[in-house]
């Protein structure tokens, strides 16, 4: 993958290390949600995360992940690791069921053990990561808990900064106008206009913004929302100002 990225002059491989299939609470019972496919990819024998990863044959050991990062770096590609929370967190809730909301793919941030558990996970795996930036995920969480969400992101950002020299990044989710007060030291990764307007919500409020607009998102299998192939016309002629190529400062 990194050889392929390098050939096309791309220098970042954003790698999700945890996620789950969509947990449709209107269809799935609690037990069905607990049995739904979810995975946490790093494999560690540290007792602090014992039982979190239940899929040894679908995982990375530290030596394997070190090798992957080194091989990618030799090709000019940095791996940005993402451990997803407080949404997309079913793998964590299947490990610690008491930490879930009604939708078990979301962590109950107000539970006294939730943030300590996430700090324990990050403490275990932060030494694995070679990049200067790590990704908290933090997208598609319940809008009923914006204040809790803000506390979670800021607390995790502070903790990671204390434990390492790494910066943190999140997906654009809740905006200042919605009551979020995420630290401006956290980089916001814009991905979809139904979540935010990157210019008015973030850039105008002095946030650093990474443009990953989902106009360029593709899904290898069938999808009702996204195409299976990259739109080359949009890539090479998508600048609305002069019909030129896409550039990172073009958000629309």
MOJO-V919859 format. One record per pair of residues at least 24 apart in sequence whose ideal C-beta (glycine too) atoms are under 10 Angstrom apart, sorted by the first residue. I is the first residue (numbers start at 1). J is the second residue. Records with the same first field share a line. If there is no record, write none. Layout:
I = J + J
//
This chain:
1 = 68 + 72 + 75 + 77 + 79
2 = 68 + 69 + 71 + 72 + 73 + 74 + 75 + 76 + 77 + 78 + 79
3 = 71 + 72 + 74 + 75 + 77
4 = 75 + 77
5 = 72 + 75 + 76 + 77
6 = 72 + 74 + 75 + 76 + 77
7 = 75
9 = 76
10 = 75 + 76 + 77
11 = 72 + 75 + 76 + 77 + 78
12 = 72 + 77 + 78 + 79 + 80 + 131 + 133 + 210 + 212
13 = 68 + 69 + 72 + 75 + 77 + 78 + 79 + 80 + 81 + 131
14 = 78 + 79 + 80 + 81 + 82 + 135 + 169 + 189 + 210 + 212
15 = 41 + 60 + 65 + 68 + 69 + 72 + 79 + 80 + 81 + 82 + 131 + 135
16 = 41 + 80 + 81 + 82 + 83 + 84 + 88 + 135 + 137
17 = 41 + 42 + 53 + 59 + 60 + 65 + 79 + 81 + 82 + 83 + 84 + 91 + 125 + 128 + 129 + 134 + 135 + 137
18 = 42 + 52 + 53 + 81 + 82 + 83 + 84 + 85 + 88 + 89 + 90 + 91 + 92 + 121 + 137
19 = 82 + 83 + 84 + 87 + 88 + 89 + 90 + 91 + 105 + 137
20 = 84 + 87 + 88 + 89 + 90 + 91 + 92 + 93 + 94 + 104 + 105
21 = 90 + 105
22 = 88 + 90 + 105 + 140
23 = 88 + 90 + 93 + 100 + 103 + 104 + 105 + 106
24 = 103 + 105
25 = 101 + 102 + 103 + 104 + 105 + 106
28 = 103 + 104
30 = 97 + 100 + 102 + 104
32 = 104
33 = 90 + 93 + 94 + 97 + 100 + 102 + 103 + 104 + 105
34 = 90 + 93 + 94 + 97 + 100 + 104
35 = 94
36 = 90 + 91 + 94 + 104 + 105
37 = 90 + 91
38 = 88 + 89 + 90 + 91 + 92 + 93 + 94 + 95 + 104 + 105
39 = 90 + 91 + 94
40 = 83 + 84 + 89 + 90 + 91 + 92 + 94 + 95 + 121 + 125
41 = 65 + 81 + 83 + 91
42 = 81 + 83 + 121 + 124 + 125 + 128 + 129
44 = 121 + 124 + 125 + 128
46 = 120 + 121 + 123 + 124 + 125
47 = 124
48 = 117 + 119 + 120 + 121 + 123 + 124
49 = 95 + 117 + 120 + 121 + 123 + 124 + 125
50 = 95
51 = 94 + 95 + 96
52 = 91 + 92 + 94 + 95 + 96 + 117 + 120 + 121 + 124
53 = 91 + 95
54 = 91 + 94 + 95
55 = 91
60 = 128
61 = 128
62 = 125 + 127 + 128
65 = 125 + 128 + 129 + 130
66 = 128 + 129 + 130
68 = 130
69 = 128 + 129 + 130 + 131
70 = 130
72 = 130
73 = 130 + 131
78 = 130 + 131 + 132 + 133
79 = 129 + 130 + 131
80 = 129 + 131 + 132 + 133 + 134 + 135 + 169 + 189 + 210
81 = 125 + 126 + 128 + 129 + 130 + 131 + 133 + 134 + 135 + 166
82 = 134 + 135 + 136 + 137 + 138 + 139 + 169 + 170 + 171 + 189
83 = 118 + 121 + 122 + 125 + 126 + 129 + 134 + 135 + 136 + 137 + 156
84 = 135 + 136 + 137 + 138 + 139 + 140 + 171
85 = 109 + 114 + 115 + 117 + 118 + 121 + 122 + 136 + 137 + 138 + 141 + 152 + 153 + 156
86 = 114 + 115 + 118 + 136 + 137 + 138 + 139 + 140 + 141 + 142 + 145 + 148 + 149 + 152 + 153 + 156
87 = 137 + 138 + 139 + 140 + 141 + 142 + 149 + 171 + 173
88 = 137 + 138 + 139 + 140 + 141 + 171
89 = 114 + 118 + 137 + 141
92 = 117 + 118 + 121
95 = 121
101 = 141 + 142 + 144 + 145
102 = 142
103 = 141 + 142
105 = 140 + 141
106 = 140 + 141 + 142 + 145
107 = 141 + 145 + 148 + 152
108 = 145 + 148
109 = 141 + 142 + 145 + 147 + 148 + 149 + 150 + 151 + 152 + 153 + 155
110 = 145 + 147 + 148 + 151 + 152
114 = 148 + 152
115 = 148 + 151 + 152 + 155 + 156 + 159
116 = 159
118 = 152 + 155 + 156 + 159
119 = 155 + 156 + 159 + 160 + 162 + 163
122 = 156 + 159 + 160 + 163 + 164 + 166
123 = 159 + 160 + 163 + 164
126 = 159 + 160 + 163 + 164 + 166
127 = 163 + 164
129 = 164 + 166
131 = 166 + 167
132 = 164 + 165 + 166 + 167
133 = 166 + 167 + 168 + 169 + 187 + 210
134 = 160 + 164 + 166 + 167 + 168 + 169
135 = 167 + 168 + 169 + 170 + 171 + 187 + 189
136 = 160 + 168 + 169 + 170 + 171 + 186
137 = 169 + 170 + 171 + 173 + 189
138 = 168 + 169 + 170 + 171 + 172 + 173 + 174 + 182 + 186 + 188 + 189
139 = 170 + 171 + 172 + 173 + 174 + 189 + 191 + 192 + 195
140 = 171 + 173 + 192 + 195
141 = 171 + 173 + 174
143 = 173 + 174 + 178 + 179
145 = 174
146 = 173 + 174 + 175 + 178 + 179 + 180 + 181
147 = 174 + 179 + 180 + 181
149 = 173 + 174 + 178 + 179 + 180 + 182
150 = 174 + 176 + 178 + 179 + 180 + 181 + 182 + 183
151 = 181 + 182
152 = 182
153 = 180 + 181 + 182 + 183 + 186
154 = 180 + 181 + 182 + 183 + 185 + 186
155 = 183
156 = 186
157 = 182 + 183 + 185 + 186
158 = 183 + 185
161 = 185
167 = 208
169 = 208 + 210
171 = 195 + 196 + 210 + 212
172 = 196 + 197 + 198 + 201 + 202 + 207 + 209 + 210 + 212 + 213
174 = 201
175 = 200 + 201 + 202 + 205 + 207
176 = 200 + 201 + 202 + 204 + 205 + 207
177 = 201 + 205
182 = 207
183 = 207
184 = 208
190 = 214 + 251
191 = 215 + 216 + 217
192 = 217
193 = 251 + 252
197 = 251 + 252
198 = 251 + 252
199 = 249 + 251 + 252
203 = 249 + 251
209 = 248 + 249 + 251
210 = 248
211 = 246 + 247 + 248 + 249 + 250 + 251
212 = 248
213 = 246 + 248 + 250 + 251 + 252
215 = 246 + 250 + 251 + 252
216 = 246
//
